[in-house]
Amino acid sequence: MPTILHINASPRYANSDSLRLARHFIDSVQTAGPESFEVETLDLFEDGALPVFGRTAAAAKMAVFSGQEQTPEQIGAWESARAVFDRFAAADAYVFNIPMWNAGVPYVLKQWIDIVTQPGWSFGFDPENGYNGLMEGKQAVAIHTSGVYAPGVPASFGADFSATFFADWLSFVGIEDATHVRFAPTVVNGDVDGTRAAAEAELTDAAVAFARKLSAAATLQLVND
């Protein structure tokens, strides 16, 4: 059964615009698709959702790539990071809801990205040709929200280093089939309901193609089984 990994990067839960839109999209995919899909949700702000990737984990990483033996502590840290990556890699498709924080992504999303983005895991490197993503054949939808910033506003209303960074990261790890939907602004907006409805409509339309590709993935799984 195809799996959608939903990564929630908002701590606001019931009050989160990005999370409501993510759930709307997932419901639309399940309505549009003739197949059943498994949906897993990773709430990045939940206690214990992510391991610390600090001094011990960094040393473990360098030991791996320099051919040195890891200490028992380093082995534990590296295995914890690998478990996060394995959950990421096991999914067929992804839904991310990403509120903008200080013109960028929330820190826990950056932490998750830094854990899963490891050479030999999500990307490779060739001295002559450079980087190449290893997460090919997957699709993603990213939902971006911001309270004040919106495309076309004056510079005094903010800038977007969130959606641009995230789109670049998806491409870096090889996820080229990516759709980005924006609901903005969510606060300084004279027609917030209309803007939300437009984002919902865009997501409903995107769900049709998303579900079709998941169905194709399900068929391929059956053939390979």
Phi, psi and omega in degrees: 000129179298147182240132171256124173262115178263119181251111183265113181257023178243138176269003190269349175047247186300337180264006185269120175293319182294322180291319177300320180291323178297317179293323175300316181295314181298318176299321180293323177296316181292329176286321185284332188268138176284345182263164172268139180237141174271133180244122174249140180242131175248109177271105189294336181271358177291141177302130179081004182294326183231141174282157175287131176248079184246221187300314183294315180294320178297320177294323177297319179298313181293328177295319179299313187276351175255001177077019179267161177282144177272149172284164177305321179294320179293322178300315179298317180294319181291321178294324177296318178294319181296325179297322177295315179297317183300323177295321177297311185291333184287339183282153177269335184206163187224144171234122179244131168247125194228100171285145178281131175238116176051047177072000181230192179274155175303147187299329181290329176292319177297322177298314179299315179300317182292334177286314187276343184268083182234143177298137183087344176259286183258349176210158175240171180216134176239128183302334181268324186253351178088208185279153170213137181284146182250004183257040184290159176082011179244162179233157182215149168237129178242127181251120185248131176232153176205143186284322185243316182290143169206153179305134177093355180284158175299158183301333180292349178261010174111177179220164183246103169251007182274297182296323180294315177299315186291320177298320179295319180296316179304315179296321182300320182270003173098008178267088184274336180275083186228136176244133180244126180237134184242136170241104185198148351280155181262348182244300181275079189207119180284347179221062185295325179294320178293320178294320177296316181298323178295319178294319178298318179296319178297320180290322177299317178295317181294333182295331183296309180293322179301313180294321179299318180290325176294322177297321177296323177295322178296318178297319179296322178298319180296318180296316182290330177289000000 
